[in-house]
Amino acid sequence: MMNDRWDEAINIARAQPEMAKLWGWRQGFFEGLKDSNVLPLHECLVANGPLELVRALITAYPKAVTQKETSYQRLPLHCACRKNANPRIIELLLEADADAALVADSLGRLARKLHCAEMNCIVGICILFIYCGGIRGSI
C-alpha cells in the first residue's frame, strides 16, 4: 500500500473489509530501520494516505484505531501525527477513539508530543488538545 494507488486501495477496503484486519510484517517501517507488524491503517497513515482511504479502513475495521503496531507500540493516531497528517484525519481518528490522545507509545510519547516534535500545523495540535480535555500529561 506504500504507493500512490489510493483509489484502488479505497475500493479494496470497501469491497473486501476483512482485508483491513490483516496484520503484515514490514521491514524498515520506521526510519527504514525498525521492523514492525502493522495493520493497513498504520501503513496508510505512514504513507500519508488520503482521508477517504483512512475513512474506508476505519469503516471496514473500527477496532483498528485501538491497535498498536509492534515496534514502538504506536496507535494509528501516533502514526498520523508523526507524519504530519491532515487535521481532518487526526479528527477522524479521535472521533473513532478519543482515548487514543491519552495513550503513550513505548517511548512514553503521546500523539500530541509527536505532532509538536514534527513541527506540524497548529490546527492539528489544537484538535489533539481539545480531545485531551485540555492540558493533561506532559507535552
N, C-alpha and C positions, 0 to 999 in steps of 0.2 A: 504494500500500500504506500510505500515511500516514494511516490511519483505523482505526476500531475493528472492522473486518470480519475479525477474526482467524480465525474458523472457516473462512470462505471461502478465505482465503489458505492455511491449512493444507491444505485439501482440494485446492487447485490445486497446491501443492508436491508433494503425494503423487501426484496423478493425472497431472501434466504436469511431471516433474522437469527436463525440458530448460529450462523457464522460469527455473529457479534460476541458469542460466548466462548469462542475458541482461543485458548492461550497459545502463544507462539514464542519460541526462543529466538532472540535477536542478538547476534554478536555485535558488540560495539554500540549498543543502543544509546548510551550516554557518553558523550565526549569521544566517541569512536573507540573507547577503551573498555567500558563496563558493559558486560553482557547482562541481559535481563529477560525474564519471562513476562510477556505483556499481552494485553487484550488489544483488539483492533482500535478501541477508543484511545488508549495510550499512544498507539502508533500514529493515529490520525492527528492527535494534538501535537506530538513532537514534530510531525511533518507540516505543521501549520495548515491542517485541512480546513475546508470551508465550514461555515456554520451549518449548512444543510446536511453535510455528512455527520457532523457531531450530533445533530438532532436525530438523524436516522439511526445512528448507532445507539443512542440513549433509548430511543423508542423500541428498538429491537431487543435491547438488554439493559433495562433500567438499573439493575444492580451493578453494572459496570462502573458507575460513578463512585461506588464504595470499595472498589477493588484496587489493591496496591500492586504495583509491579514489584519484581523480586530483587532488584539491585539496590535501590535507595528507599524502597518501600514507599514510593510516591503514588498518591492518588492521581486520577486524571486531572484534577484541579491543579496539583503541583506541576504537572507536565505543561498544562496550558499557560500557567503563569510564567514558568521558566522560558517558554518560547514566545513571549510577548503576544499572546492570543488577543484577538478582537475582544473588546469588553463585553460584547453581546454573548460570546462563547463562555466567558467567565460567568456571566449572569445565568446563562442556561445551565451550566454545571451546578451552580449554587442553588438554583431553583429545584434541581433534582435532588440535591443533598446539601442543605445549608450547613450541617455539621462538618462538612469537609473543610471549611475555612478554619476550623479549630484543631485539625489533625496535623501533627508534625511528621516529617519524613524521618528516615533513620539517622539523619544528622541533626535532628531537633529543629528543623526549619518549617515554619508554617508557610502556606502558599503565598501569603502577602509578603513575607520576607524574600521569597524567591522573586516575586514581582518587583519589589523595590531594588533588589540586588541587580536585576537585569535592566534597571533604568526604564521601566515600562511606563505606559501612559497613566496619567493621573486619574482618568475615568475608571480604569480597571482597579486601581488601588482603592478608590472611593467605594466601589462596589464591594470589594472584599471587606473593608471596614464596616460597611452597613450590615453585611451578613454576619460579621463577627459580633455585632451588637455594640459597636464602639471599640474602644481600645482594651483588649484583653490579651494577655500573653505578651511576649516581647516582640517588638518589631525590629 
